[in-house]
Structure formats: C-alpha cells, structure tokens
Amino acid sequence: MGFKRPIPAITGKALKVEEKHLNGPEFPSCSGQADPSGGNQPDLQLAAKLPVREVREIVARTAEGSAMDLWWEGMCTLCVGRMQDVRRNSSERIEWGRLAVKAIHSKREGDSDPKIPLAAEARIRAYVIREFGKDQEDDFRNPVALCGQVIAEVDYQLDSVAFSASRWREAGRAEMLRLRRIKNLLQPLVEIKGFLDPGDPLCHKVATWLELIPSLP
C-alpha cells in the first residue's frame, strides 16, 4: 500500500466540485457520495457550494447522526481541497483544515489501528503549521502538541522499530504494514521539526525517530 498519493479530485458520480489540489502535502485518498442512503448525511454536492461557516454547521450536525464512513471521507476530501486553495484567505483555509480533521475522526467504524487516523490528521496539521506558522495557544497549530501526540503513539516501540527497520525485507506482511504505518505517522514531523525548541527533550525524541524514516519500508 502506497502512502504518497495526492488527493484525487472528487468527480464523477461521487461528487462534482471544481477543485484544484495545489502544491502541498499528499494526503490519503478520500471519496464521497452524492446520494447517500440512510443516516443523517447532507448532500456533499450541496456542501461543495457553501461557505466554510455553513459547512461547519453541517459537520457539527452530522457528527451527532449516523453518516456513513464514505460520506465522511468525501467531506474530508472537500475540506482538504479548500484548505489547499491559495485563492482563499489564511483564516478560512485554516478552518477548512480543522473541518478535515473533524471528518477524519467522525467515521462510525473508525480504524483498528489508531496510527491511521492520526497520520492523516498529522499531515493536515503539519501542512497548516508550515503554511501559516505555529500558534502555541492553539493545539491545532502547535507543533509541540502535534509532535507530542505522534511520539506518544510510537515512543515505546523505538527499539523494536529500529531493529525491524534494519531487516524489514525479511519481515512478514503484518510487520511490514506496522512499519509502513509508523513511517506514515512520522513523515509529517519532518516538515515541522524546525519549529521545535532545540533544547526541548521532545525535539531530541523527534530527531531520533526521524532518523529511522529512510530505513522504513
């Protein structure tokens, strides 16, 4: 499974929106559905025409309902596309990023491995921090908060990951998948490591983990 894929445009039967995915990070693929069946799932085709404040209300209402995961993936794609659109002002683009993260964590089924949604969230937040700068008062744009979340998810595995990274070609599929997910989780931190205080122990932990990236599958 590759992790370096740009978000595809939401087109065809799924959703028709005029969206250019401009230069930025690469995100997990998400697709939407125009005519969802069952559950409280507003039409994504309509949402694509609305301003961010109205989409925020839709997301808030739908999060309390039973929207299908496919709908949330479509909403994620819509929000990320808006976030990357340089024609919009910075505050609006940041808000679209917040909504994308909300969509990631609103799926009913969720993911069996918490690294999957956290990696998707990390890529969005790292993009926002890189594009608009850090904000220590806002966890969404706080590089220390983001790095702390990622390191908390993988820190206890450092020795085993370092060992497995040196021989991953001999590993089974399950172990290769574990290492790939860890790599996906760590990769966004490359973009924001420079925002950390070099004297902070967290900076040292992050640097130690990032040294493993070239060795991971």
C-alpha positions, 0 to 999 in steps of 0.5 A: 500500500502506497502512502504518497498519493495526492488527493484525487479530485472528487468527480464523477458520480461521487461528487462534482466540485471544481477543485484544484489540489495545489502544491502541498502535502499528499494526503490519503485518498478520500471519496464521497457520495452524492446520494447517500442512503440512510443516516443523517448525511447532507448532500456533499454536492450541496456542501461543495457550494457553501461557505466554510461557516455553513459547512461547519454547521453541517459537520457539527450536525452530522457528527451527532447522526449516523453518516456513513464512513464514505460520506465522511471521507468525501467531506474530508476530501472537500475540506482538504481541497479548500484548505489547499486553495491559495485563492482563499484567505489564511483564516478560512483555509485554516478552518477548512483544515480543522473541518478535515480533521473533524471528518477524519475522526467522525467515521462510525467504524473508525480504524483498528489501528489508531496510527491511521487516523492520526497520520492523516490528521498529522499531515493536515496539521503539519501542512497548516503549521508550515503554511501559516506558522505555529500558534502555541495557544492553539493545539491545532497549530502547535507543533509541540502538541502535534509532535507530542501526540505522534511520539506518544503513539510510537515512543515505546516501540523505538527499539523494536522499530529500529531493529525491524527497520534494519531487516524489514525485507525479511519481515512478514506482511503484518510487520511490514504494514506496522512499519509502513504505518509508523513511517506514515505517522512520522513523515509529517514531523519532518516538515515541522521539526524546525519549529521545535525548541532545540533544547526541548527533550521532545525535539531530541525524541523527534530527531531520533525517530526521524532518523529511522524514516529512510530505513522504513519500508 
